[in-house]
Amino acid sequence: MVTVTGRHEPAAAVRPAFDPDRVRADFPLLSRSMRGRSLVYLDNAATSQKPRHMIDAIHRYYETLNANVHRGVYQLSEEATAAYEWGRAMVARYLNAPSPAEVVFVRGSTEGINLVAAAFGRRRVGPGDEVLISAMEHHSNIVPWQMLCEERSASLRVIPMNERGELVLDRLPDLLTPRTRIVAVVHVSNSLGTVNPVAQIVEQAHARGIPVLLDGAQAAPHGPVDVQALDCDFYVVSGHKMFGPTGIGALFAKRAILDAMPPYQGGGEMIRSVTFEKTTYASIPMRFEAGTPNIEGAVGLGAAVDYLHQLDWEAVARHEADLLAYATGALSAIPGLRIIGTAANKVSVVSFVLDGAHSHDVGTILDQEGVAVRTGHHCTQPVMDFFGVPATARASMALYNTRDDIDRLVAALHRVREVFPR
Ligand SMILES: Cc1ncc(COP(=O)(O)O)c(C=O)c1O
């Protein structure tokens, strides 16, 4: 059989320790020019660039393995199924899930949260109950719970944050009430960069018998996750933010919970038997994967994770911490620039506002200099309201960014200052 990655030995055996310049060479798009200059890509929290390893795996999949999965008795379908399930096993390993059966492929974090709110939440949450989220959630971890609360006459409660953008956990014991049915909290904030002490939240919730969902969309791109150490009940990730393809993500859920959960959607692939009188459902994880799945996405995400597995993550963490410190120092020195989100524990994300210049104007001028950052509310309007700003500009760094990228950002911001003097 042709392997998806095109090799049989583990990736770790063929690549030496982490080197940002070498890593950059693995991401073809980073060598593009933009507006006559080399591209500086600092919008990784929105979506990351892709390693050639992943692009090649998808290419190879279509050239050598393409067939529908889980239904063919012929060899090609069996090979396609093996590739799809290989992707699941790779994700399970990256999340340290006890088994691949506890990993459900979804479209992304948004669909993973909606799945849990619908299939788990509808049964668990009733009139007068409470769902607890935090003040720094992405809309994807607010709206599905709000919809559930409306439907079930329950209420949404919120863990507050402080001026640095850190959760005020002193309030947690009061917010975890006998009516709390589920806690859903972001592991790493996309607009502030804050890394939340989620293991502590899980521990306190579990002490009261309350299950916890963690939104790991922004955590997984910064290193492997250990769902067993976190002891969370649910964990969601988006493939496209962790160097994989768009349209694929994963929901981890503990086996006992998944086993007891009803399906999310009905259709092919998720059944055991169907008659007009009654349908019985497949076992996990297939029960939650109705219809022909995103096979190419699973293969691509598996290959992205295969690529990530071979990195020296301690070295990556040191590199990203250096980028964060360097960017924080350099941006703070720009007159009139205010950083939004100054938590003690952050990933390499820096949101900021520049007095006298709207964030969209900042983004447009940076683009003219070949620097790509995100501007807007970052799907976290309550965070913007809390800090009293309509929008921020956000530079989000990934493992392939360098100090040179930050220097280009800073030079471009000085250009903004010239256009919009204080
Ligand atoms: C923290 C967080 N949660 C959820 C999402 C939603 O991810 P997706 O759009 O891939 O479903 C995002 C996307 O920006 C995010 O940053």
PDBQT file of the ligand as one rigid body, heavy atoms in Angstrom, charges set to zero:
ROOT
HETATM    1  C1  LIG A 501     -10.709  30.329  20.279  1.00  0.00    +0.000 C 
HETATM    2  C2  LIG A 501     -11.463  29.945  19.041  1.00  0.00    +0.000 A 
HETATM    3  N1  LIG A 501     -12.497  29.123  19.145  1.00  0.00    +0.000 NA
HETATM    4  C3  LIG A 501     -13.191  28.737  18.066  1.00  0.00    +0.000 A 
HETATM    5  C4  LIG A 501     -12.869  29.195  16.819  1.00  0.00    +0.000 A 
HETATM    6  C5  LIG A 501     -13.663  28.746  15.648  1.00  0.00    +0.000 C 
HETATM    7  O1  LIG A 501     -12.865  27.958  14.818  1.00  0.00    +0.000 OA
HETATM    8  P1  LIG A 501     -13.396  27.489  13.396  1.00  0.00    +0.000 P 
HETATM    9  O2  LIG A 501     -13.813  28.728  12.667  1.00  0.00    +0.000 OA
HETATM   10  O3  LIG A 501     -12.210  26.824  12.784  1.00  0.00    +0.000 OA
HETATM   11  O4  LIG A 501     -14.525  26.558  13.642  1.00  0.00    +0.000 OA
HETATM   12  C6  LIG A 501     -11.810  30.077  16.668  1.00  0.00    +0.000 A 
HETATM   13  C7  LIG A 501     -11.470  30.646  15.353  1.00  0.00    +0.000 C 
HETATM   14  O5  LIG A 501     -10.889  31.706  15.244  1.00  0.00    +0.000 OA
HETATM   15  C8  LIG A 501     -11.080  30.452  17.809  1.00  0.00    +0.000 A 
HETATM   16  O6  LIG A 501     -10.035  31.289  17.728  1.00  0.00    +0.000 OA
ENDROOT
TORSDOF 0
